[in-house]
Amino acid sequence: MQQVTRTANKLLINRPPYMTRQHFIMLADELAHDKVYYGSPISYHEKLERMITYCQASNPKFNLSSFKTRINETYTKLINELGKKVGGTI
């Protein structure tokens, strides 16, 4: 038997909860942090693929290219900030 949940008068049948653009932005920022701190690039890419699959299932308007761009931009900012904190100036 299928699980059916009624939320705000909409039926959700075996679907993840709906995510908005703001949710995707926050998720991309968190994934950028993971990219910095994960010890293994393989485990990071596995997590990224799972999150992309989830996002595509939750919202048909999910834009993969802007999602990956946001991850890379945030990652670059983090690396630059960490470099400044670690290196310092004389």
KOLDOLO-750899 format. One record per residue: x, y, z of N, C-alpha, C in turn; residue number from 0; residue in one letter. Coordinates in Angstrom, 3 decimals, padded with zeros to 6 digits. Example, Ala and Ser with C-alpha at 12.3 -4.5 7.8 and 13.67 -1.06 7.14 Angstrom:
<atoms>
n.xx	n.yy	n.zz	ca.xx	ca.yy	ca.zz	c.xx	c.yy	c.zz	i	aa
013.190	-005.690	007.800	012.300	-004.500	007.800	013.200	-003.300	007.800	0	a
012.850	-002.250	007.080	013.670	-001.060	007.140	012.900	000.030	007.870	1	s
</atoms>
This chain:
<atoms>
n.xx	n.yy	n.zz	ca.xx	ca.yy	ca.zz	c.xx	c.yy	c.zz	i	aa
000.839	-001.176	000.000	000.000	000.000	000.000	000.887	001.244	000.000	0	m
000.523	002.239	-000.809	001.300	003.473	-000.895	001.039	004.354	000.313	1	q
002.117	005.019	000.734	001.970	005.965	001.825	001.520	007.293	001.232	2	q
000.440	007.822	001.745	-000.104	009.085	001.255	-000.182	010.051	002.427	3	v
000.377	011.221	002.240	000.347	012.251	003.268	-000.312	013.488	002.686	4	t
-001.198	014.098	003.432	-001.860	015.303	002.960	-001.251	016.497	003.684	5	r
-000.633	017.396	002.903	-000.045	018.606	003.449	-000.547	019.782	002.637	6	t
-001.171	020.718	003.294	-001.690	021.922	002.641	-002.551	021.559	001.431	7	a
-003.392	020.555	001.617	-004.329	020.105	000.581	-003.650	019.583	-000.678	8	n
-002.406	019.140	-000.570	-001.711	018.529	-001.694	-001.306	017.114	-001.283	9	k
-001.499	016.183	-002.161	-001.096	014.823	-001.872	000.380	014.637	-002.199	10	l
001.100	014.019	-001.281	002.498	013.674	-001.504	002.605	012.159	-001.478	11	l
002.918	011.580	-002.612	003.019	010.135	-002.695	004.476	009.766	-002.963	12	i
005.126	009.212	-001.958	006.506	008.750	-002.079	007.423	009.785	-002.721	13	n
007.305	011.018	-002.308	008.167	012.100	-002.788	008.811	012.785	-001.618	14	r
010.053	013.253	-001.814	010.655	014.050	-000.733	009.916	015.376	-000.587	15	p
010.045	016.018	000.552	009.387	017.322	000.735	009.875	018.337	-000.288	16	p
008.994	019.243	-000.669	009.306	020.270	-001.664	010.380	021.207	-001.129	17	y
011.349	021.532	-001.968	012.419	022.454	-001.580	012.368	023.686	-002.480	18	m
012.640	024.841	-001.885	012.629	026.096	-002.628	014.048	026.484	-003.018	19	t
014.176	027.581	-003.745	015.483	028.090	-004.166	016.364	028.385	-002.952	20	r
015.774	028.949	-001.904	016.532	029.259	-000.691	017.086	027.985	-000.039	21	q
016.309	026.912	-000.065	016.801	025.643	000.463	018.007	025.170	-000.335	22	h
017.931	025.292	-001.664	019.033	024.852	-002.517	020.290	025.682	-002.267	23	f
020.123	026.975	-002.041	021.277	027.846	-001.767	021.943	027.435	-000.456	24	i
021.148	027.204	000.575	021.711	026.797	001.864	022.397	025.443	001.758	25	m
021.795	024.526	001.025	022.388	023.211	000.840	023.705	023.307	000.067	26	l
023.748	024.138	-000.963	024.977	024.325	-001.743	026.089	024.887	-000.863	27	a
025.757	025.840	-000.001	026.762	026.405	000.897	027.307	025.348	001.863	28	d
026.427	024.511	002.377	026.864	023.437	003.278	027.740	022.427	002.546	29	e
027.386	022.118	001.304	028.198	021.182	000.526	029.573	021.773	000.217	30	l
029.650	023.083	000.044	030.949	023.732	-000.173	031.826	023.567	001.067	31	a
031.236	023.702	002.252	031.986	023.482	003.492	032.453	022.025	003.569	32	h
031.576	021.104	003.186	031.956	019.692	003.183	033.130	019.447	002.241	33	d
033.111	020.122	001.099	034.182	019.951	000.111	035.528	020.362	000.706	34	k
035.523	021.373	001.556	036.754	021.827	002.207	037.220	020.803	003.247	35	v
036.297	020.291	004.044	036.683	019.522	005.217	036.616	018.000	005.057	36	y
036.011	017.493	003.984	035.976	016.038	003.792	037.385	015.528	003.540	37	y
037.743	014.403	004.141	039.065	013.835	003.966	039.225	013.116	002.628	38	g
038.143	012.670	002.052	038.203	011.898	000.819	037.354	012.552	-000.265	39	s
037.950	012.848	-001.425	037.150	013.416	-002.515	036.065	012.455	-002.996	40	p
036.314	011.158	-002.876	035.326	010.168	-003.318	034.077	010.258	-002.459	41	i
034.238	010.319	-001.142	033.060	010.390	-000.265	032.306	011.701	-000.475	42	s
033.033	012.793	-000.747	032.350	014.061	-001.027	031.508	013.947	-002.297	43	y
032.069	013.378	-003.358	031.329	013.272	-004.619	030.145	012.313	-004.507	44	h
030.284	011.285	-003.681	029.146	010.391	-003.444	028.015	011.150	-002.756	45	e
028.369	011.952	-001.755	027.353	012.749	-001.053	026.728	013.763	-002.007	46	k
027.547	014.404	-002.826	027.043	015.379	-003.795	026.043	014.734	-004.744	47	l
026.354	013.564	-005.267	025.435	012.875	-006.180	024.122	012.513	-005.496	48	e
024.192	012.078	-004.228	022.958	011.773	-003.484	022.118	013.027	-003.295	49	r
022.756	014.148	-002.975	022.023	015.395	-002.772	021.416	015.904	-004.078	50	m
022.121	015.762	-005.186	021.584	016.179	-006.485	020.351	015.351	-006.829	51	i
020.429	014.049	-006.620	019.285	013.173	-006.885	018.095	013.575	-006.025	52	t
018.340	013.867	-004.756	017.281	014.275	-003.838	016.649	015.601	-004.291	53	y
017.495	016.563	-004.646	016.998	017.879	-005.065	016.162	017.781	-006.339	54	c
016.606	016.973	-007.276	015.861	016.808	-008.524	014.516	016.151	-008.281	55	q
014.456	015.251	-007.310	013.190	014.601	-006.985	012.247	015.534	-006.230	56	a
012.807	016.461	-005.457	011.954	017.319	-004.630	011.378	018.508	-005.388	57	s
012.044	018.946	-006.453	011.553	020.117	-007.196	011.942	019.981	-008.666	58	n
010.949	019.891	-009.550	011.251	019.740	-010.980	011.969	020.950	-011.581	59	p
011.940	022.091	-010.905	012.613	023.293	-011.409	014.062	023.404	-010.926	60	k
014.565	022.368	-010.266	015.933	022.381	-009.759	016.909	022.618	-010.908	61	f
017.806	023.611	-010.721	018.773	023.977	-011.756	020.158	023.488	-011.316	62	n
020.608	022.414	-011.943	021.864	021.782	-011.559	023.066	022.689	-011.792	63	l
023.094	023.397	-012.898	024.265	024.230	-013.197	024.411	025.376	-012.190	64	s
023.318	026.021	-011.806	023.428	027.103	-010.813	023.767	026.537	-009.437	65	s
023.306	025.332	-009.140	023.622	024.674	-007.869	025.124	024.410	-007.778	66	f
025.698	023.838	-008.828	027.135	023.547	-008.827	027.962	024.835	-008.851	67	k
027.467	025.854	-009.552	028.165	027.146	-009.559	028.213	027.728	-008.153	68	t
027.101	027.669	-007.438	027.048	028.181	-006.071	028.024	027.428	-005.163	69	r
028.092	026.108	-005.307	029.030	025.316	-004.517	030.463	025.771	-004.794	70	i
030.812	025.901	-006.064	032.183	026.273	-006.422	032.542	027.687	-005.986	71	n
031.608	028.626	-006.101	031.869	030.002	-005.661	032.084	030.057	-004.153	72	e
031.238	029.367	-003.409	031.367	029.348	-001.955	032.651	028.645	-001.542	73	t
032.981	027.565	-002.226	034.218	026.835	-001.947	035.441	027.742	-002.156	74	y
035.454	028.488	-003.250	036.568	029.387	-003.539	036.693	030.464	-002.461	75	t
035.558	031.036	-002.031	035.584	032.032	-000.951	036.158	031.446	000.331	76	k
035.722	030.240	000.666	036.212	029.602	001.895	037.713	029.360	001.838	77	l
038.192	028.866	000.715	039.617	028.596	000.572	040.417	029.892	000.697	78	i
039.927	030.964	000.078	040.610	032.259	000.175	040.615	032.780	001.617	79	n
039.489	032.650	002.307	039.412	033.100	003.703	040.337	032.280	004.592	80	e
040.370	030.985	004.382	041.238	030.124	005.194	042.701	030.428	004.916	81	l
043.020	030.721	003.676	044.398	031.068	003.317	044.842	032.345	004.003	82	g
043.961	033.319	004.085	044.292	034.600	004.740	044.498	034.391	006.233	83	k
043.632	033.563	006.859	043.733	033.331	008.296	045.012	032.559	008.642	84	k
045.367	031.586	007.815	046.511	030.747	008.110	047.817	031.485	007.789	85	v
047.860	032.144	006.626	049.104	032.763	006.167	049.469	034.011	006.928	86	g
048.553	034.910	007.083	048.836	036.162	007.755	049.791	037.040	006.937	87	g
050.151	038.161	007.478	051.093	039.066	006.818	052.181	039.460	007.794	88	t
053.279	039.894	007.257	054.410	040.324	008.114	054.433	041.823	008.223	89	i
</atoms>
